Amino acid sequence: MDPAEQSLRDLIQAVHADTHEVACCRVVSHMATADGRPVEFANVRVEPVISEAAGHDSELQRIISAVIPGAVSAYGRDRPYGFAPPESVVVARDSGSTPFDLADPLSQRIERFMVLVRLLKPGTSESMLEVQGETHTVREFKPTVLRFRGAGPGFASPTQLAARVITLSSDDAGRVDGLGRLRAAAEQPRTGMVFTSFGMALKKFVLSFHAHDWFEQIVDLATAFEATLSGKEKDDVTLRLKTRASTLLFTDLDPAEQIFKDVGVIYGLRSTLVHGGAMAEKTLLKEVRKISTVPDGLSDGESIAHAVERLRDLVRRSLLARICLAADENSLWPLDADTGVDAAMVDDCRRKALREAWRDTLTGIDAIDSAASSVCHTGWAVRG
């Protein structure tokens, strides 16, 4: 159709329309689809950016502009793109009478999707930017661009040094929906609460994907780890974390003793960072290389990045465990309670019941692989 004719048709449609369609297009790093085609989920679409490096910007712009015409006007000549392939565009749409009121709910819809995917699949997928606007050329809500904390993974991003790609397929739609239902069941409304420890844990987990530096990632993830597993008692927090994590999370490839030791090393680093201590580079690297998932022979930066990813994966699996254990009506570990948990972990039968319960719940949504250590997914070397 002739562009002028199309514009006239859009104008007539806009004048007579009672509702307006708005879309959010979020560019994310380190995310692909199994067959290179878009994947439809319940309320978002994931479209991979398939291009050689030279054509990357053009292909990315084509995908976004197909949803939000004239999206380039949001940022003009100052393209806010990074380059962290494989990349995808996560798209959410909705219609309403007031288009400006739709953008935030759509962006939150994408955020909820990203949280669920990051919990199910270990990876380093960061939100790089988001374009918001109406999907017609004649509109009230013109395209705007949203940048995230950390502005996505540039070449100096710590996630580039230990990149792990999230690969999605149509089979994952049911898993994402299933985990969403479990999360909703676990997070019952708590009237009068400003925030909860579990809500804080999820927030800090998400922020770790938008950090400027590795030490920010460590602090965010350590906060998330404590909020997920440590409970209300303030004494012996590190010992409680080591015990609870090694009890709940161990697998054949990630034994309890290994988790126990790794948490101790990581929390030594965390304590130095948050309590204003100092550490020489040589000492830092010596400690980092004690972590079981840091392969031999890596550069200094890569070793630190792998240490961050070890903590991130422990947090991911801990969050999954808490969701699954709290989702059942006869919850073995409600999100807002901690009584009796440590006693259960020193009793063989109750400890086994806790560990098996959350894995059985994941099996029920065909997501038992999500309980495994990232070692299983990435092939990272495990040192004895």
N, C-alpha and C positions, 0 to 999 in steps of 0.2 A: 504494500500500500504506500502511496505517495506520502512523504513525511508531513506535508502541509495538510493533507486530508486526514491523516491520523491525528494531528494536533487538534484540528477542528472537531473531530469526533470525540476526542478526549475532553475538550472544553464543554461540549454539549452534555456529555455524560456527567462531568463534574458539577455542572450547574443543577442538574436534576437529581443528583445522588443524595440519598439520606445517610449513607455510610461511606467511609473511606477506608481503604486497605493500607496498612502500614507494615513494613518489614524491617527486621534487623538482620544484618549480614555480618557475622563475626568471623574474622580470619584467625585461624589457630594453627600453631606450628605442630610438627611431628605427629600428624594425623593423616591416615590414608584409609581407603576402602579396599577390600580384598580383591575386587575385580576392576578397580579404577572407575566404577560408575557411582552415581549418587545413591545414597541409602536413605530411605524414608523411615523415620521413627514416628512415635505417636503424635508429636506436635512440633518436630523440627526435621529439617532435611540436611544431610551432610553431603556436600559436593566437593570432591577432591580437585585440587589444582594440578592438572596433568600438563606439564610443559617442560621444555628444556630451560636452562637458566636464562638464556637470552630473551625468551618470550614470556618469562614468569609474570612480570608486571602486566603485560597486555592480557594474558589469560585470566589473571586475577580480576582485572578490571572488567573483562567481558562477563565473568560470572556474576559479579556484584551488579553491574549495570543491567543485566538481564532481569534482575529482580527490582532494582531501584533505578529507573532511567535517570541519566545525568548525575550518577553518584559522584563522578569526578569533581563536581562543583563543590563538594564538601571540603575538599582540601586543595583544590587548584593545582598548581605546579609542584607544591611541596608534598610529594607522595609520602605517606607515613608508613610505607611498607618496610618490613624487615625481610630477611631471607633465611628461612629455616625449614627447608623441605624435608619430607613431604608435607605440604600444607593442605588444609581444607577450609571451606567456608561453611559455617553452620548458619542455616537460615530459619527464621521463625516469622510467621505472618499472622495478622489478625485484622478484623474490621470493626469499626465502630463509628459513632456519630462525631466524636471528638478525637481526631487523629493524634493530637499532642499527648493525650492521656494513654496512648497505647504503647509508646516506646519503652517505658520503664518495665511494664509487665512482660513485654516480649524479651527484653534483655535478661530479665530474671528467669524467664523460661529457658533461655539458652544456658544461663549460669547453672540452673538446676540440672540440666542435661549434662553439662561438663562435669559437675560434681559426681554424678552417678557413673559416668564413663571412667573418670579417673579412679574411682573406688574399685570398679570392676576390672580395670586393665592397667597394670603398671606402665607408666609412660611419663614423658616430659612435655606434654602438650600444653603450651601456654597460649593465653588469649593475647593476640597482637594488636588488633584494632577492631572496631565495630562501626559500620555505617548504618544509620537509621534514617528512615524517610518513607514517604508514600510511594506506592508502586505505580502511580500514573504520572504522566508528564504535566498535567494541570493539577496543581495541588496547593494546599495550605502549608503542609509540613515539608519543607525543602530538605534535601539530604544534609545530614550532619555526621561528624565523625567523633567517636569516643575512643580515647586512648586509655590504656590500663596502667596501673602501677608497675613500674619497670619497663613499660612500653614494648613488651614482647622481647623475644630472644634475638638480640643483635649478635654480632660476631664475638663480642666479649662476654656474652651471657654464660653463666656457669652451666646451664642446662645443655649448651652446645657440646660440652666436653664429655658428657656421658648420656648422649641423646638416646632415648628409647621411644620408638614409634608405636602409637596406638593404631591398630588396624581394625576397622569395623566392617561388619557384613550384615545382611538382612537377618541373620540368626540372632544378632545381638539386640534386636528390637524387643524381643520378649524378656531378655535378661535385664535390660534397662528398665522396662516397665515393672518387672518383678521387684527389682531393688527399690524402685520408687515407692511401691506399695509397702514394702517392709519398712522403709524409712518413715513413711507417714504413720504406720502403726506404732513404731517405736517412739516417735516424737509426738506424744499426746500433748494437746494444748495445755500450757501451764499458766493459768490466770495470774496476773500481777507480777510475773517474772520479767525483769529487764533483759536478762540473758541467762542461759544455762551453760553448764560446763561442756556439754556435748555440742551445743551451738557454737561455743567459742572454739572447740576443737575443729569443727568443720571449717570455720572462718579462717583459722590459722593454717589449716591444710591448704585451702585455696590460695591464701596469700603467698605460700611457699612457691607457687607457680608464677608469681609476679615480682619476685625479689630482685633487687639490683645486684646483690653480692651473695657469695656462698654463706657468709656468716649470718646474714639476715635469714637465709633459708634455714640454717641450723636453729636459730632462735625461734622462728615461727613454728617449725616442725616439733621442736622440743616442747614448746607450749602446748601444741596440739596433742602430743603424746601424753603429757601429764594430765590434761583435761579429759582425755579419753580413758586412761587406765588408773591414775594414781588415787582417785577417791578424795575424800574430804580431809583425811588426816595429813598433817604437814610434817610429821617426823618420818625419817627414813624413806623419803620419796624415791630416791634412786634404787634402793633395794626392793621396794615394792614394785617399781616399774620393771626391773630385771626379772623378778619372780613371776609377776603376772604375764608379762609378754612371753617369756620362755615357756610358761605353762599353756597358754592359749594358742600360740602361733606356731609351735614347732612342727616340722615335717621331716620326712626322711632326708631331704636335701638341705634342710635348715634345722639341725638338731637344737634342743633346748640349751645345751651348754654353749653353743656358738652364739645364740641370741643373747644369752645372759652376759657373755663377755663383751659382745659388740655394744650393747646398751651401756655397759659400764664405761667403755672407752669414749663413746659419743657424749655421754653425760659429763665426763670429765672436761671435754672441750666446751660443752654448753655452759658449765659453771664458770669457766674462765671468761667466757664472752659476756655473760650477763652480770657478773659480779666485779667487773672492772679490773680483771687480772691482766697480766701480760704473758706472752708466750713467744719464744723465739721460733723462727721459721723451721729450723732444724727439729725442734721438739714437736711442733705441730705435725710435720710430715712423718716423724717417727710414730706418733700416736695414730694418725690416720691409717698408716700402713699395717697397723695391728688388726684392723677391721677385716673380717673374714671375706667380704665380697669385693675387696680392693685387690685387683689382680697385680701380680708382680710386673715390674718393667714399665709401668706407666709414668708419664710426666707428672710433675708436681701438681699442676692444675687438674689433670685428669684424676689423680688419686683423690684429691679433695672432693671433686664432683661425684665420684663413686661413693664416697663416704656419705655425702648428702643424700644420694639416692637410696642408700641402705636405710637411713633413718626415715626417709619418705615412705619407703615400702613397708616398714614396720608400723608406721602411723596408719597407712592405708588399710593394712590387714587388721589392725586394732579397731579402727572405725567400723569395718565390716563386721567384726566379731560382736561389737557392742550393739550394732543395729539388729543383727540376727538374734542375739540373746534377749533383746528387749522387745522384739516384735510380737512374740507369742503372748497369748493371754496369761499363761502360767509362766511368766518371765523368770528365767534363772538369774538374770542380772538387769533389773530396770535401769534406765538411764539416770534416774534421779535418786538412786539408792546404792549403798555400798556395804551394807551390813552383811556380815557372814561370808564375804567373798574370799578373804584370805584364809578363813577356816576351811572353806571348800577346796582351796587349792593345796592344802596339805593332807587332804583325805583322798585316797586313790580313786574310790568310786565316784565321788562328787567332782573331782578334777577331770576324770574321763568324761563324765556327763556334760560338763561345761564345754569341753573341747569338741565333743561329737555333736552337741546340739547346734552350734553355729554352722558347722560344716554341713549338717543335714539340711538346715534351712537353705543354705546356698545350693545344695543339690536339688532342692525343690524348685528352684528357678533356673536350673541348668547352668549354674555358675560356680560349680565347685572348684574349677581351675583358678578362680580369683583368690582362693584361700592360700594358694601356693606362693612361695617366695619368688621374688623377681629373678632369682638365680635360675629358676625353672624356665622363665620366659626369655631371658636374654643370653643365657649361656655364659654368664660371667664366671670366671674361675673362682673356685672356693678353696682357700688354703687351709690346711690342717693346722 
